[in-house]
Amino acid sequence: MSSNGSLRPFGTVADLDVDFDHLDRQRLVTTVLARCVDPGDESFWWGQAIGYRIATLLRLVTLTDGRPAVSLNGRCASATCGDPFSFDLPLLGLPDGDPGTRSFQVPCGANRPLTLRRPTGDDLRRWAELKPSSRHEAVRVMLDSLAIDGDVSLGDEAALSASMSAMDPLVDFRVSCTCPSCGVTQDVVVDLESLALASLARRQRSLLQEVHRFASCYGWTETDVLAVPPARRARYLALMEAES
C-alpha cells in the first residue's frame, strides 16, 4: 500500500470517544481517518475516493494491530459440498486506492465514451440522505452525479459497474479461494471497510478494559494508562493476572 500521509496507531484517549455503535458507517470512517491520519481534516476525507478511504483505513489497522494479514472464513458455494474453510488475507499487498486518479473513461459501444469521476465519501453521504424510493432511482441519481462528460443511460450500468470495480477494486473486493474439501474455486466477497472498522472497534474495547484494570488496581486515569507504551502495559497486565 502507499505510504502517503502520516498516520498514528488508533489508541489515544480521544479515540475512546469514537462511537462505533451509533455513527453511520461513512461518518465513522471519516471520523477515524481525520483523527489518525494527516491531514486531520474531515472535509478532506469526505472528498476522497472511496477506494482511497478504505486503503488508508487498512493501513491504519495494520499499524494499530501490528499484523500484516487477517484470517477470514468462507463457505464452499458448491451445492454438493458447502463446507466451511478459512484463509489469510495479506493487507500489505492490497492496492493503495490511487489517490491521484479522480476520473476514468468507460467505452459504452457505438464510439460513445463516457467520463465519470470516482465516487467519494461525500457522494455516499449525499446519496443516503436522498433516500431514493427504488433501485432504478438510486442508480439514476448515482450515474447523474458521477458523469463528467457524455450521456449516461441505464443501459450502461453493467459497463460502468465493471469499470468502477476495476478502478476501485477495494470497494467491491473479492478473493479467489479453492475449497480444501472439494477443490471448487470460487470468489469470496470481503467487505474491507466493515472488516477494518470491526478491528478498530475491538481495539477500542480492549483499551477500555485495560483502563478499567489499571484504574481498579493502581487508581490511574485514562491519560496515565495510555501514556504507557503498549508493550509495557502488557507486562503490567501480566503481573495483575499473576496476582489475581
Contacts in CASP RR format, 6 or more apart in sequence:
PFRMAT RR
TARGET T0000
AUTHOR 0000-0000-0000
METHOD contacts of the structure
MODEL  1
MSSNGSLRPFGTVADLDVDFDHLDRQRLVTTVLARCVDPGDESFWWGQAI
GYRIATLLRLVTLTDGRPAVSLNGRCASATCGDPFSFDLPLLGLPDGDPG
TRSFQVPCGANRPLTLRRPTGDDLRRWAELKPSSRHEAVRVMLDSLAIDG
DVSLGDEAALSASMSAMDPLVDFRVSCTCPSCGVTQDVVVDLESLALASL
ARRQRSLLQEVHRFASCYGWTETDVLAVPPARRARYLALMEAES
1 55 0 8 1.000
1 58 0 8 1.000
1 59 0 8 1.000
1 91 0 8 1.000
1 92 0 8 1.000
1 93 0 8 1.000
1 94 0 8 1.000
1 95 0 8 1.000
1 96 0 8 1.000
2 55 0 8 1.000
2 96 0 8 1.000
2 97 0 8 1.000
2 99 0 8 1.000
3 59 0 8 1.000
4 96 0 8 1.000
4 99 0 8 1.000
5 37 0 8 1.000
5 38 0 8 1.000
5 56 0 8 1.000
6 37 0 8 1.000
6 38 0 8 1.000
7 36 0 8 1.000
7 37 0 8 1.000
7 38 0 8 1.000
7 56 0 8 1.000
7 59 0 8 1.000
7 60 0 8 1.000
7 63 0 8 1.000
8 36 0 8 1.000
8 63 0 8 1.000
9 36 0 8 1.000
9 60 0 8 1.000
9 63 0 8 1.000
9 64 0 8 1.000
10 32 0 8 1.000
10 35 0 8 1.000
10 36 0 8 1.000
10 60 0 8 1.000
10 61 0 8 1.000
10 64 0 8 1.000
10 200 0 8 1.000
10 203 0 8 1.000
10 204 0 8 1.000
11 64 0 8 1.000
11 203 0 8 1.000
11 204 0 8 1.000
11 207 0 8 1.000
11 226 0 8 1.000
12 226 0 8 1.000
13 222 0 8 1.000
13 223 0 8 1.000
13 226 0 8 1.000
14 35 0 8 1.000
15 35 0 8 1.000
15 36 0 8 1.000
15 204 0 8 1.000
15 207 0 8 1.000
16 204 0 8 1.000
16 207 0 8 1.000
16 208 0 8 1.000
16 211 0 8 1.000
16 222 0 8 1.000
18 28 0 8 1.000
18 31 0 8 1.000
18 32 0 8 1.000
18 35 0 8 1.000
18 200 0 8 1.000
18 204 0 8 1.000
19 28 0 8 1.000
20 28 0 8 1.000
20 197 0 8 1.000
20 200 0 8 1.000
20 201 0 8 1.000
20 204 0 8 1.000
23 31 0 8 1.000
24 128 0 8 1.000
25 193 0 8 1.000
25 194 0 8 1.000
25 197 0 8 1.000
26 121 0 8 1.000
26 124 0 8 1.000
26 125 0 8 1.000
26 128 0 8 1.000
27 125 0 8 1.000
28 197 0 8 1.000
29 45 0 8 1.000
29 53 0 8 1.000
29 57 0 8 1.000
29 121 0 8 1.000
29 193 0 8 1.000
29 197 0 8 1.000
30 42 0 8 1.000
30 45 0 8 1.000
30 46 0 8 1.000
30 53 0 8 1.000
30 121 0 8 1.000
31 42 0 8 1.000
32 57 0 8 1.000
32 60 0 8 1.000
32 197 0 8 1.000
32 200 0 8 1.000
33 40 0 8 1.000
33 45 0 8 1.000
33 53 0 8 1.000
33 56 0 8 1.000
33 57 0 8 1.000
33 60 0 8 1.000
34 40 0 8 1.000
34 41 0 8 1.000
34 42 0 8 1.000
34 44 0 8 1.000
34 45 0 8 1.000
36 60 0 8 1.000
37 45 0 8 1.000
37 56 0 8 1.000
37 60 0 8 1.000
45 53 0 8 1.000
45 121 0 8 1.000
46 120 0 8 1.000
46 121 0 8 1.000
46 122 0 8 1.000
46 125 0 8 1.000
47 120 0 8 1.000
47 121 0 8 1.000
47 122 0 8 1.000
48 56 0 8 1.000
48 99 0 8 1.000
48 120 0 8 1.000
48 121 0 8 1.000
49 97 0 8 1.000
49 98 0 8 1.000
49 99 0 8 1.000
49 101 0 8 1.000
49 102 0 8 1.000
49 118 0 8 1.000
49 119 0 8 1.000
49 120 0 8 1.000
49 168 0 8 1.000
50 118 0 8 1.000
50 119 0 8 1.000
50 120 0 8 1.000
50 121 0 8 1.000
50 123 0 8 1.000
50 124 0 8 1.000
50 168 0 8 1.000
50 170 0 8 1.000
50 171 0 8 1.000
51 97 0 8 1.000
51 118 0 8 1.000
51 168 0 8 1.000
51 170 0 8 1.000
51 171 0 8 1.000
52 96 0 8 1.000
52 97 0 8 1.000
52 98 0 8 1.000
52 99 0 8 1.000
53 121 0 8 1.000
53 193 0 8 1.000
54 97 0 8 1.000
54 170 0 8 1.000
54 171 0 8 1.000
54 192 0 8 1.000
54 193 0 8 1.000
54 196 0 8 1.000
55 94 0 8 1.000
55 95 0 8 1.000
55 96 0 8 1.000
55 97 0 8 1.000
55 170 0 8 1.000
57 192 0 8 1.000
57 193 0 8 1.000
57 196 0 8 1.000
57 197 0 8 1.000
58 91 0 8 1.000
58 94 0 8 1.000
58 170 0 8 1.000
58 192 0 8 1.000
58 196 0 8 1.000
60 196 0 8 1.000
60 200 0 8 1.000
61 91 0 8 1.000
61 196 0 8 1.000
61 199 0 8 1.000
61 200 0 8 1.000
62 68 0 8 1.000
62 91 0 8 1.000
62 92 0 8 1.000
64 199 0 8 1.000
64 200 0 8 1.000
64 203 0 8 1.000
65 199 0 8 1.000
65 203 0 8 1.000
67 91 0 8 1.000
68 90 0 8 1.000
68 91 0 8 1.000
68 92 0 8 1.000
69 88 0 8 1.000
69 89 0 8 1.000
69 90 0 8 1.000
69 91 0 8 1.000
69 92 0 8 1.000
70 88 0 8 1.000
70 89 0 8 1.000
70 91 0 8 1.000
70 195 0 8 1.000
70 199 0 8 1.000
71 86 0 8 1.000
71 87 0 8 1.000
71 88 0 8 1.000
71 89 0 8 1.000
72 86 0 8 1.000
72 87 0 8 1.000
72 88 0 8 1.000
72 89 0 8 1.000
72 175 0 8 1.000
72 188 0 8 1.000
72 190 0 8 1.000
72 195 0 8 1.000
73 84 0 8 1.000
73 85 0 8 1.000
73 86 0 8 1.000
74 84 0 8 1.000
74 85 0 8 1.000
74 86 0 8 1.000
74 87 0 8 1.000
74 177 0 8 1.000
74 188 0 8 1.000
75 82 0 8 1.000
75 83 0 8 1.000
75 84 0 8 1.000
75 85 0 8 1.000
76 82 0 8 1.000
76 83 0 8 1.000
76 84 0 8 1.000
76 85 0 8 1.000
76 179 0 8 1.000
76 181 0 8 1.000
76 182 0 8 1.000
76 184 0 8 1.000
76 186 0 8 1.000
77 184 0 8 1.000
77 186 0 8 1.000
78 179 0 8 1.000
78 182 0 8 1.000
78 184 0 8 1.000
78 186 0 8 1.000
80 182 0 8 1.000
81 179 0 8 1.000
81 181 0 8 1.000
81 182 0 8 1.000
81 184 0 8 1.000
82 179 0 8 1.000
82 181 0 8 1.000
83 179 0 8 1.000
83 180 0 8 1.000
83 181 0 8 1.000
83 182 0 8 1.000
85 177 0 8 1.000
85 179 0 8 1.000
85 180 0 8 1.000
85 181 0 8 1.000
87 175 0 8 1.000
87 177 0 8 1.000
87 188 0 8 1.000
89 175 0 8 1.000
89 190 0 8 1.000
94 170 0 8 1.000
94 192 0 8 1.000
95 169 0 8 1.000
95 170 0 8 1.000
97 168 0 8 1.000
97 170 0 8 1.000
98 167 0 8 1.000
101 118 0 8 1.000
101 167 0 8 1.000
102 117 0 8 1.000
102 118 0 8 1.000
103 115 0 8 1.000
103 116 0 8 1.000
103 117 0 8 1.000
103 118 0 8 1.000
103 148 0 8 1.000
104 115 0 8 1.000
104 116 0 8 1.000
104 118 0 8 1.000
104 163 0 8 1.000
104 164 0 8 1.000
104 167 0 8 1.000
105 113 0 8 1.000
105 114 0 8 1.000
105 115 0 8 1.000
105 116 0 8 1.000
106 113 0 8 1.000
106 114 0 8 1.000
106 115 0 8 1.000
106 116 0 8 1.000
106 156 0 8 1.000
106 159 0 8 1.000
106 160 0 8 1.000
106 163 0 8 1.000
107 113 0 8 1.000
107 159 0 8 1.000
108 114 0 8 1.000
108 156 0 8 1.000
108 159 0 8 1.000
108 160 0 8 1.000
112 150 0 8 1.000
112 151 0 8 1.000
113 150 0 8 1.000
114 147 0 8 1.000
114 149 0 8 1.000
114 150 0 8 1.000
114 151 0 8 1.000
114 152 0 8 1.000
114 156 0 8 1.000
114 160 0 8 1.000
115 147 0 8 1.000
115 148 0 8 1.000
115 149 0 8 1.000
115 150 0 8 1.000
116 146 0 8 1.000
116 147 0 8 1.000
116 148 0 8 1.000
116 152 0 8 1.000
116 160 0 8 1.000
116 163 0 8 1.000
116 164 0 8 1.000
117 146 0 8 1.000
117 148 0 8 1.000
118 146 0 8 1.000
118 164 0 8 1.000
118 167 0 8 1.000
118 168 0 8 1.000
119 142 0 8 1.000
119 146 0 8 1.000
119 164 0 8 1.000
119 168 0 8 1.000
123 142 0 8 1.000
123 145 0 8 1.000
123 146 0 8 1.000
126 145 0 8 1.000
127 138 0 8 1.000
127 141 0 8 1.000
127 142 0 8 1.000
127 145 0 8 1.000
130 141 0 8 1.000
132 138 0 8 1.000
132 141 0 8 1.000
136 154 0 8 1.000
139 154 0 8 1.000
139 157 0 8 1.000
140 154 0 8 1.000
143 152 0 8 1.000
143 154 0 8 1.000
143 156 0 8 1.000
143 157 0 8 1.000
143 160 0 8 1.000
144 152 0 8 1.000
152 160 0 8 1.000
164 171 0 8 1.000
164 172 0 8 1.000
165 171 0 8 1.000
165 172 0 8 1.000
170 192 0 8 1.000
172 189 0 8 1.000
173 189 0 8 1.000
173 190 0 8 1.000
173 191 0 8 1.000
173 192 0 8 1.000
174 187 0 8 1.000
174 188 0 8 1.000
174 189 0 8 1.000
174 190 0 8 1.000
175 187 0 8 1.000
175 188 0 8 1.000
175 190 0 8 1.000
176 185 0 8 1.000
176 186 0 8 1.000
176 187 0 8 1.000
176 188 0 8 1.000
177 185 0 8 1.000
177 186 0 8 1.000
177 187 0 8 1.000
177 188 0 8 1.000
178 184 0 8 1.000
178 185 0 8 1.000
179 185 0 8 1.000
179 186 0 8 1.000
207 226 0 8 1.000
210 225 0 8 1.000
210 233 0 8 1.000
210 237 0 8 1.000
211 220 0 8 1.000
211 222 0 8 1.000
211 225 0 8 1.000
211 226 0 8 1.000
213 237 0 8 1.000
213 240 0 8 1.000
214 220 0 8 1.000
214 224 0 8 1.000
214 225 0 8 1.000
214 233 0 8 1.000
214 236 0 8 1.000
215 221 0 8 1.000
215 225 0 8 1.000
217 240 0 8 1.000
225 233 0 8 1.000
228 236 0 8 1.000
END
